């Protein structure tokens, strides 16, 4: 399984500001995914990021609010723009394994609090 | 639409067996995953089912019935460390892309 790191691990931000979260993988992967987990909730997919193409966003998420970069096969960033308290959440990146089952492995998450 | 249902909470006793059910209605079904998530930690992969039947992995087993849109995770010989949330996730395939849709999770409390 891939080893995934995220930066920052947590942050407290003021409303109206933006935060960029970094996700680094120790091996080259085709697909990277960004999820949000609001307090006490399960995971919701924000977008899928492939290297060399625009990210694909799920219903309810837009590029202006959550711009994503995928400059190479081991790295991606998610920006949470113009934050409000409703954006307080854990943001996780994940990658697919290289087995036949396409299971996903998750990074440790970024805990964001917006005041 | 896509819909995945799990019980919100369950309680069981150390050493016992517990079964966590998951029902789903999705399009483009390509497999079902179970993840374990301890509080404050990332989800970790437990099991995968794509064909009907039971997959056993140590103390954990997972069952799938595609015709019924039903799966369960069976935990045997419960230990205190099994207290966690258990997430049922359906993998869907649209064109050449795969994605996971998660249920709301089941919080399991194991008591002495």
Interface residues (C-beta under 8 A of the other chain):
Chain A: X1 X31 X33 X41 X42 X43 X44 X45 X48 X56 X92 X96 X97 X101 X102 X103 X104 X105 X106 X107 X108 X109
Chain B: X30 X31 X33 X41 X42 X43 X44 X45 X48 X50 X87 X89 X91 X97 X98 X99 X100 X101 X102 X103 X104 X105
